[in-house]
Amino acid sequence: MKDEGKVSFGKSLRIRTDDGRLLIYAHLNKFHVKVGGKVKFGDKIAESGTSGHSTGPHLHFQVNINGKPVNPEPTIIEAIKRMAGETKEVISQP
């Protein structure tokens, strides 16, 4: 995991997966992990925010393979399938 990225991304995390994908989370507000640390599926890594070039709070999520951005949908679908059927703790309400 690295805390580096484009200035336009503001505060961002880059996490390298075991299969080589680079996951980029940008426009963050607060980090819950440290550079060089290890994370696993389900860990709270950060809080979304408005850092960088942003018009409001949101998360920019990007997947890179071999240094190039790819469609993040397969990665998101994989995460949803892993979560299916698992009990999760409610951490906030609107």
C-alpha positions as CSV (number, residue, x, y, z in Angstrom):
1,M,0.0,0.0,0.0
2,K,1.2,3.5,-0.8
3,D,0.0,6.9,0.0
4,E,0.9,8.6,-3.3
5,G,-1.0,9.6,-6.3
6,K,-1.9,12.4,-8.7
7,V,-2.5,15.8,-7.1
8,S,-5.9,15.9,-8.7
9,F,-6.8,12.7,-6.7
10,G,-6.0,14.4,-3.4
11,K,-5.4,12.0,-0.6
12,S,-5.3,8.6,-2.1
13,L,-4.3,5.0,-1.4
14,R,-2.9,2.5,-3.8
15,I,-3.2,-1.1,-2.8
16,R,-1.5,-3.9,-4.8
17,T,-3.5,-7.2,-4.8
18,D,-2.0,-10.7,-4.8
19,D,-2.9,-11.1,-8.4
20,G,-1.1,-7.9,-9.4
21,R,-4.1,-5.5,-9.7
22,L,-3.5,-2.0,-8.5
23,L,-6.5,-0.6,-6.6
24,I,-6.7,3.2,-6.3
25,Y,-9.0,4.9,-3.8
26,A,-8.9,8.7,-4.2
27,H,-10.4,12.0,-2.8
28,L,-10.1,10.5,0.7
29,N,-10.4,12.4,4.0
30,K,-9.0,10.1,6.7
31,F,-6.7,7.0,6.5
32,H,-7.2,4.0,8.8
33,V,-4.1,2.2,7.5
34,K,-0.4,3.1,7.1
35,V,1.9,2.9,4.2
36,G,3.6,-0.5,4.1
37,G,0.8,-2.1,6.1
38,K,-1.1,-5.2,5.0
39,V,-4.9,-5.1,4.5
40,K,-7.4,-7.9,4.0
41,F,-10.9,-8.0,2.5
42,G,-13.3,-6.1,4.7
43,D,-10.8,-3.9,6.5
44,K,-11.8,-0.3,6.9
45,I,-8.9,1.5,5.0
46,A,-10.1,5.1,4.8
47,E,-13.0,7.6,4.8
48,S,-14.1,9.2,1.6
49,G,-13.9,13.0,1.3
50,T,-13.4,16.0,-1.0
51,S,-9.6,16.2,-1.2
52,G,-8.0,17.1,-4.5
53,H,-10.0,18.3,-7.5
54,S,-13.5,17.5,-6.2
55,T,-16.8,19.2,-6.2
56,G,-18.3,17.2,-3.3
57,P,-17.7,14.2,-1.1
58,H,-17.2,11.0,-3.2
59,L,-14.9,8.1,-3.8
60,H,-12.8,7.7,-6.9
61,F,-12.1,4.0,-7.4
62,Q,-9.8,2.8,-10.2
63,V,-8.3,-0.5,-11.1
64,N,-5.0,-0.7,-13.0
65,I,-3.5,-3.8,-14.6
66,N,0.0,-3.6,-16.1
67,G,0.0,0.2,-15.5
68,K,-3.2,0.9,-17.4
69,P,-6.8,1.6,-16.1
70,V,-9.3,-1.1,-16.8
71,N,-13.0,-1.5,-16.2
72,P,-13.5,-1.8,-12.4
73,E,-16.8,-3.8,-12.8
74,P,-15.2,-7.3,-12.5
75,T,-13.4,-6.3,-9.3
76,I,-16.5,-4.8,-7.8
77,I,-18.6,-7.8,-8.7
78,E,-16.0,-10.1,-7.2
79,A,-16.2,-8.1,-3.9
80,I,-20.0,-8.2,-3.9
81,K,-19.9,-12.0,-4.3
82,R,-17.4,-12.4,-1.5
83,M,-19.7,-10.3,0.8
84,A,-22.9,-12.2,-0.1
85,G,-24.3,-14.1,2.8
86,E,-21.8,-12.7,5.3
87,T,-23.0,-10.9,8.4
88,K,-21.9,-7.3,8.5
89,E,-21.9,-4.8,11.3
90,V,-24.0,-1.6,10.8
91,I,-21.5,1.2,11.2
92,S,-23.6,4.2,10.3
93,Q,-27.1,5.4,9.3
94,P,-28.1,8.5,7.3
